[in-house]
């Protein structure tokens, strides 16, 4: 991940190195509905992971593993790493997972412990793989929200046992599925974290996976060759170039918001570039760019693939449908009426992080930064933009929302670094600075670097502001349009349930 770990803060750590005492205190810790399976201190600078991979340059650390069983059918793995007592900066970090989770990579912890942080993560209860959720409602709850909260609770208990005091401040950093975890924490458990990074967040979870299935069914029936897909991407980038500043025109699409007329124009331009694109391809593109709708009511389920984005990561990831309909279900037969209703009713109350009321998180001084990529077809920016708008509606004004939540839509960024912007500042560091000093992140610098050469270097401003440019003034903040994406129908975003 390109988000770096903030260096150790100037907080004064209390106590001298006492790893043996810390480990003993951890081992004696009673764990509600769970147990500690491993607790050990190590100064070894290297270790070999299962599979033979060697990790090097490791700091001194205390490593703790736990298994939690909050309900029958639930099996949550948690891992916590802690620096030596003299190095601890008084802060706790919760880390998000990715995809269907189901594993913990110890490499995630190293930079944080080197920086003086206590850090924890969870496999979200889906080990050994995504099929663990087939027909198991307890796994749905764990993956949706419970595992992350319980990881936070026991992570802080372990930290307290090791150092003899609670963390002064706690932060959460997650992307993709980790972004879902981030927003679930802000919505369901506002007391858990003081600052949160929700990077490329898969928070509108069941509609998002419906989008995956929609695209999967279309692309299986009407495949595109690599050259055809590339020509469609180029057509979208070319068509939108007139709306870009000179530094990005023809290179990426900063703001893919579009109308049905724009969709038709991009399809026509793509077909002019590539005569092999047939009428069937054109019809497929209409559906891909528009996104899934309910077959009976026509209601919006999710928005479509953004202009300028790859199709490759816009489909697959269909395990949630197996959770509801079984491992052997032919997913090409899923219909967009009754089946989608069944799927939504089963999973959405647990998995979706869509509650726009963040008043409790705000009231305790919490700060939240959301980040989406304009060229991300895996987790398109559209749901995050609309979520931000719904938060502003709940708050009563944009200014009130901006006091604690910011959204950056990063031009040309895919699901992480890619052909668009691929370097951002340390966003976790920004949310820490905001929470601890009150200074909000109003402008960040972003680059596209290829083979060591900086090709784009521009300032970014939080939505709805955007980056303007003139020869006379250079870069400047300008007002951008609000909304402009279809709102997912409320019944596909039902209220959260425990």
C-alpha positions in Angstrom: 0.0 0.0 0.0 1.3 3.5 -0.8 0.1 5.0 2.4 3.2 5.3 4.6 3.2 4.8 8.4 3.6 8.0 10.4 6.9 8.2 12.4 6.8 7.9 16.1 5.1 10.9 17.8 6.8 13.0 20.4 4.6 11.5 23.1 6.7 10.4 26.1 6.4 6.7 26.7 6.2 5.6 30.3 8.3 2.8 31.8 11.4 0.9 30.7 11.6 -2.2 28.6 10.0 -5.0 30.5 9.0 -7.6 27.8 8.9 -10.5 30.2 6.6 -8.8 32.6 4.4 -7.6 29.7 4.1 -11.0 28.3 3.2 -12.5 31.7 0.5 -9.9 32.2 -0.9 -10.6 28.7 -1.0 -14.3 29.3 -2.9 -13.8 32.5 -5.5 -11.6 30.8 -9.0 -13.1 30.8 -10.6 -12.8 27.3 -14.4 -12.8 27.0 -15.6 -15.6 24.7 -12.0 -16.3 23.6 -8.5 -17.2 24.5 -4.9 -16.1 23.9 -3.2 -18.8 21.8 0.3 -17.2 21.6 2.1 -14.4 23.4 5.9 -14.0 23.0 8.5 -11.2 22.9 11.3 -11.3 20.3 14.3 -9.2 19.5 15.1 -11.3 16.5 15.5 -9.0 13.4 14.3 -11.7 11.0 11.7 -14.4 11.0 10.4 -17.0 8.5 6.7 -17.1 7.8 4.7 -20.2 6.8 5.5 -20.8 3.2 9.1 -19.9 3.6 9.0 -16.1 3.2 11.6 -14.3 5.3 10.8 -11.0 7.0 13.8 -8.8 7.7 14.6 -5.7 9.7 12.1 -6.4 12.4 11.9 -4.2 15.5 11.8 -5.7 19.0 8.2 -6.7 19.5 5.6 -8.5 21.6 3.4 -10.7 19.4 0.0 -11.9 20.6 -2.6 -14.1 18.8 -6.1 -14.6 20.0 -9.2 -16.6 18.9 -12.7 -15.3 19.7 -16.0 -17.2 19.6 -18.7 -14.7 20.4 -21.3 -17.1 19.1 -21.6 -20.7 18.0 -20.4 -20.8 14.4 -18.1 -17.8 14.9 -14.3 -18.1 14.8 -12.4 -14.8 14.7 -8.6 -14.7 14.7 -6.9 -11.5 16.0 -3.2 -10.6 16.1 -1.7 -7.8 18.1 1.9 -6.5 17.9 3.4 -4.1 20.5 6.7 -2.2 20.7 8.8 -2.3 23.8 7.4 -0.1 26.6 10.1 2.6 26.2 9.2 3.0 22.5 5.4 3.1 22.8 4.0 6.4 21.8 0.7 5.9 23.6 -1.3 5.2 20.5 -3.2 2.2 19.2 -3.8 1.4 15.5 -6.5 -0.9 14.2 -5.8 -2.2 10.7 -8.4 -3.2 8.1 -8.2 -6.4 5.9 -9.0 -6.8 2.2 -11.1 -8.9 -0.1 -12.9 -11.7 1.7 -10.2 -11.5 4.4 -9.7 -14.9 6.1 -6.0 -14.4 6.8 -3.5 -12.1 8.7 -0.2 -11.1 7.2 2.4 -10.2 9.9 4.2 -7.9 7.4 1.3 -5.4 8.0 2.5 -4.7 11.5 6.2 -4.0 11.0 6.2 -0.3 10.1 3.7 0.6 12.8 5.7 -1.1 15.5 8.9 0.6 14.2 7.0 3.9 14.6 6.1 3.1 18.2 2.4 2.1 17.8 0.5 -0.8 19.3 -1.3 -2.4 16.3 -4.0 -5.0 15.8 -5.9 -6.6 13.0 -8.3 -9.5 12.4 -9.1 -12.1 9.8 -12.7 -11.0 10.1 -13.9 -14.5 10.9 -13.7 -15.8 7.3 -10.8 -18.3 7.6 -9.9 -20.5 5.9 -11.6 -18.9 2.8 -14.7 -17.0 1.6 -16.8 -20.2 1.5 -16.8 -20.2 5.3 -19.8 -17.9 5.1 -22.0 -20.2 3.1 -25.3 -20.4 5.1 -23.5 -19.1 8.3 -25.2 -16.0 9.6 -22.5 -15.7 12.4 -19.8 -15.3 9.7 -21.9 -12.6 8.0 -22.0 -10.7 11.3 -18.3 -11.2 11.9 -17.3 -10.1 8.4 -19.8 -7.2 8.4 -18.9 -5.5 11.8 -18.4 -7.8 14.8 -14.9 -9.0 14.2 -13.5 -5.5 13.8 -15.1 -4.2 17.0 -14.0 -7.2 19.0 -10.5 -7.0 17.6 -10.5 -3.4 18.8 -11.7 -4.3 22.3 -9.2 -7.1 22.9 -6.4 -5.2 21.2 -6.8 -2.4 23.7 -7.1 -4.9 26.5 -3.8 -6.5 25.5 -2.2 -3.0 25.1 -3.3 -2.1 28.6 -2.0 -5.4 30.1 1.4 -4.9 28.4 1.9 -1.2 29.3 -0.2 -0.7 32.4 -2.3 2.1 30.8 -4.8 2.7 28.1 -4.0 4.1 24.8 -4.2 7.9 24.7 -5.5 7.9 21.2 -6.7 5.3 18.8 -6.8 5.3 15.0 -8.1 3.0 12.3 -6.6 2.6 8.8 -8.3 0.4 6.2 -8.8 0.2 2.5 -11.4 -1.6 0.3 -12.9 -4.2 2.7 -10.9 -2.3 5.3 -12.8 0.8 4.3 -16.0 -1.0 5.0 -14.6 -1.9 8.4 -13.6 1.8 8.9 -17.1 3.1 8.3 -18.8 0.4 10.3 -16.6 1.5 13.2 -17.6 5.2 12.8 -21.3 4.3 12.5 -21.8 1.4 15.0 -18.9 1.9 17.5 -18.1 5.6 17.5 -16.2 5.3 20.8 -13.6 2.9 19.4 -11.5 5.3 17.4 -10.5 9.0 17.5 -9.6 9.2 13.8 -10.3 7.0 10.8 -9.0 6.5 7.3 -11.5 4.8 4.9 -9.6 4.3 1.8 -11.4 3.1 -1.4 -14.1 1.9 1.0 -16.3 -1.0 0.0 -19.0 0.2 2.5 -22.0 -0.2 0.2 -21.3 -3.9 0.3 -24.3 -5.8 -1.0 -25.1 -3.4 -3.8 -21.4 -3.4 -4.8 -21.3 -7.2 -5.1 -24.5 -7.0 -7.1 -22.6 -4.6 -9.5 -19.9 -7.3 -9.7 -22.4 -9.9 -10.7 -24.2 -7.6 -13.2 -20.8 -7.0 -14.9 -19.9 -10.6 -14.7 -23.1 -11.8 -16.4 -22.7 -9.1 -19.2 -19.1 -9.8 -19.9 -19.6 -13.6 -20.0 -22.3 -13.2 -22.6 -20.5 -10.5 -24.6 -16.7 -10.7 -24.1 -14.4 -7.9 -25.0 -10.9 -8.5 -26.3 -8.0 -6.7 -24.6 -7.7 -4.3 -27.6 -11.5 -3.6 -27.6 -11.4 -2.8 -23.9 -8.4 -0.5 -24.3 -10.2 1.3 -27.1 -13.2 1.8 -24.9 -11.0 3.2 -22.1 -9.3 5.5 -24.6 -12.6 6.7 -25.9 -13.8 7.6 -22.4 -10.6 9.5 -21.7 -10.6 11.3 -25.0 -14.3 12.3 -24.7 -13.8 13.7 -21.2 -10.6 15.5 -22.0 -12.3 18.9 -22.6 -13.4 18.9 -18.9 -9.9 18.4 -17.6 -7.1 20.8 -16.7 -4.1 20.7 -19.1 -2.0 18.5 -16.8 -4.5 15.7 -17.0 -6.4 16.1 -20.3 -6.2 13.0 -22.4 -4.3 11.2 -19.6 -7.0 10.3 -17.2 -10.6 11.1 -16.2 -10.7 13.2 -13.0 -14.5 13.4 -12.7 -16.4 10.6 -14.5 -19.8 11.8 -13.6 -21.9 11.5 -16.8 -25.3 11.5 -18.4 -26.9 9.0 -20.7 -26.0 11.3 -23.6 -22.3 11.1 -22.5 -22.6 7.3 -22.4 -23.9 7.2 -26.0 -21.2 9.6 -27.2 -18.4 7.5 -25.6 -19.9 4.3 -27.2 -20.0 6.0 -30.6 -16.4 7.2 -30.2 -15.2 3.8 -29.2 -16.9 2.2 -32.2 -15.3 4.8 -34.5 -12.0 3.9 -33.1 -12.6 0.1 -33.3 -14.9 -1.3 -36.0 -14.9 -4.7 -34.3 -17.2 -3.4 -31.6 -20.6 -4.8 -32.6 -24.2 -3.7 -31.8 -24.0 -6.4 -29.0 -20.9 -4.7 -27.6 -22.7 -1.4 -27.7 -25.6 -2.7 -25.8 -23.3 -4.3 -23.2 -21.5 -1.0 -22.8 -24.8 0.8 -22.1 -25.5 -1.6 -19.3 -21.9 -1.6 -17.9 -21.7 2.2 -17.8 -25.2 2.6 -16.4 -25.0 -0.1 -13.8 -27.5 -2.6 -12.3 -31.2 -1.8 -11.8 -34.0 -3.9 -10.4 -35.7 -5.9 -13.1 -39.2 -5.3 -11.9 -39.1 -1.8 -10.4 -36.2 -0.3 -12.3 -34.7 1.0 -9.0 -31.1 1.8 -8.9 -29.0 -1.0 -7.2 -25.5 0.5 -8.0 -23.9 2.8 -10.5 -21.8 1.7 -13.4 -18.2 1.4 -14.4 -16.6 4.9 -14.6 -15.3 6.2 -17.9 -11.5 5.6 -18.2 -11.5 2.6 -15.9 -10.6 -1.0 -16.6 -13.2 -3.8 -16.8 -10.8 -6.3 -15.4 -11.5 -5.7 -11.7 -15.2 -4.8 -12.1 -16.4 -8.3 -11.9 -15.8 -11.5 -10.0 -15.9 -11.4 -6.1 -19.2 -13.3 -6.1 -18.8 -15.2 -2.8 -21.6 -13.2 -1.1 -24.1 -14.8 -3.5 -22.8 -18.2 -2.5 -23.3 -17.3 1.2 -27.0 -16.8 0.5 -27.7 -19.3 -2.3 -25.1 -22.0 -1.7 -21.7 -23.1 -3.0 -23.2 -24.9 -6.0 -25.5 -22.2 -7.2 -25.1 -21.2 -10.9 -24.6 -17.5 -10.5 -25.4 -16.9 -14.1 -29.0 -17.8 -13.3 -29.4 -15.2 -10.5 -32.2 -12.8 -11.5 -32.5 -9.1 -10.9 -35.9 -9.3 -9.2 -36.7 -11.9 -6.6 -33.1 -13.2 -6.2 -31.7 -9.8 -5.6 -34.4 -9.1 -3.0 -33.6 -12.4 -1.2 -29.8 -11.6 -1.2 -30.3 -8.1 0.0 -32.6 -9.1 2.9 -30.2 -11.7 4.0 -26.9 -9.8 4.0 -27.4 -6.0 3.8 -28.3 -5.4 7.4 -25.0 -6.9 8.6 -22.6 -5.9 5.8 -23.6 -2.5 4.6 -22.0 0.6 6.3 -24.6 3.1 5.1 -25.9 4.9 8.2 -25.3 8.6 7.5 -25.8 9.7 11.1 -22.2 10.1 12.4 -23.3 12.5 15.2 -21.9 10.4 18.0 -18.5 10.0 16.3 -18.5 13.8 15.7 -19.6 14.6 19.2 -16.5 12.9 20.7 -14.1 14.7 18.4 -13.7 12.0 15.8 -12.2 12.8 12.4 -12.7 10.8 9.2 -11.0 10.9 5.8 -12.5 9.0 2.9 -10.5 8.4 -0.3 -11.8 7.1 -3.6 -10.2 6.8 -7.0 -12.0 8.2 -10.1 -10.8 5.2 -12.2 -11.5 2.5 -9.6 -13.9 0.0 -11.2 -13.5 -2.4 -8.3 -15.0 0.0 -5.8 -16.3 2.9 -7.8 -16.3 6.4 -6.2 -20.1 6.9 -6.8 -21.3 5.2 -3.6 -18.8 7.1 -1.5 -19.7 10.5 -3.1 -23.4 9.9 -2.4 -22.6 8.7 1.2 -20.8 11.9 1.8 -23.7 13.9 0.4 -26.1 12.0 2.7 -23.8 12.8 5.7 -24.0 16.5 4.8 -27.8 16.2 4.6 -27.9 14.6 8.1 -25.6 17.3 9.5 -27.7 20.1 7.9 -24.9 21.7 5.9 -21.7 21.1 4.1 -19.7 23.2 6.6 -20.9 21.1 9.5 -19.9 17.9 7.7 -16.5 19.3 6.8 -15.8 19.9 10.4 -15.2 16.2 10.9 -15.3 14.3 7.6 -13.5 14.9 4.3 -13.7 13.1 1.0 -10.9 13.0 -1.6 -11.7 11.7 -5.1 -8.3 11.1 -6.5 -8.0 11.7 -10.3 -7.3 8.6 -12.4 -6.5 6.4 -9.3 -7.7 2.8 -9.6 -8.0 0.4 -6.7 -4.8 1.7 -5.2 -1.8 2.9 -7.3 -2.1 2.6 -11.0 -2.0 4.6 -14.3 -3.4 7.7 -12.7 -2.3 9.4 -9.5 -0.2 6.9 -7.6 1.4 8.9 -4.9 -0.4 10.6 -2.1 0.8 12.0 1.2 0.6 10.0 4.4 -3.2 10.1 4.9 -3.1 8.4 8.3 -0.7 11.1 9.4 -3.1 13.7 8.1 -6.0 12.4 10.1 -3.8 12.2 13.2 -2.7 15.8 12.7 -6.3 16.9 12.2 -7.5 15.1 15.4 -4.6 16.2 17.5 -4.2 19.9 16.4 -7.6 20.8 14.9 -5.9 21.7 11.6 -8.0 20.2 8.8 -6.4 18.8 5.6 -7.6 21.3 3.0 -5.0 20.7 0.3 -2.8 17.7 -0.4 -0.2 17.2 -3.1 -0.6 14.2 -5.5 1.7 12.8 -8.2 1.8 10.3 -10.9 5.4 8.8 -11.0 6.4 6.4 -13.7 9.9 4.8 -13.8 11.1 7.4 -11.3 9.8 10.3 -13.4 7.1 12.6 -12.2 4.6 13.0 -15.0 1.8 14.8 -13.0 2.2 16.9 -9.9 -1.0 18.6 -8.8 -2.8 19.8 -5.6 -6.0 18.0 -4.6 -8.9 19.5 -2.6 -11.6 17.7 -0.7 -14.9 17.2 -2.5 -16.8 19.1 -3.7 -13.9 21.4 -4.4 -11.7 20.6 -7.4 -8.4 21.6 -8.9 -8.5 24.4 -11.4 -5.6 25.8 -13.5 -4.9 28.9 -15.6 -1.7 30.2 -17.0 -2.2 33.4 -15.1 -3.0 32.0 -11.7 -1.6 28.5 -11.8 -3.3 25.8 -9.7 -6.2 27.0 -7.6 -9.1 25.6 -5.7 -12.5 26.0 -7.5 -16.0 25.0 -6.6 -17.0 21.7 -8.2 -20.5 20.3 -8.8 -22.4 18.6 -6.1 -24.1 15.2 -6.3 -24.4 14.1 -10.0 -24.6 10.3 -9.3 -27.7 8.2 -8.9 -28.6 7.4 -5.3 -28.9 3.7 -4.6 -32.5 2.9 -3.8 -33.1 2.9 0.0 -34.4 -0.6 0.1 -31.0 -1.9 -1.1 -29.5 0.0 1.9 -31.7 -1.2 4.8 -31.1 -0.2 8.4 -28.3 -1.9 10.2 -29.1 -5.0 12.4 -27.2 -6.7 15.1 
